[in-house]
């Protein structure tokens, strides 16, 4: 179990990664729509970009959580 301070840091990271995924969808969709003027390909591209970012954010989250847990055991 993480200390309260480290859990707060993990919560901030989780919120930030959620915002990154939302912004990735908005930017991915809007850029393709502005460039091509077609909604369906724009939404599909936005979803694809969001899934890629979600996978990357999930990896970052678990790596950071493992780092915090390791530093917790180390007594830092």
Protein Blocks (a to p, Z undefined) as FASTA:
>chain_A
ZZfklmmmmmmmmmmmmmmmmmmmmmmmmmmmmmnopaklmmmmmmmmmmmmmmmmmmmm
mmmmmmmmmmmmnoZZ
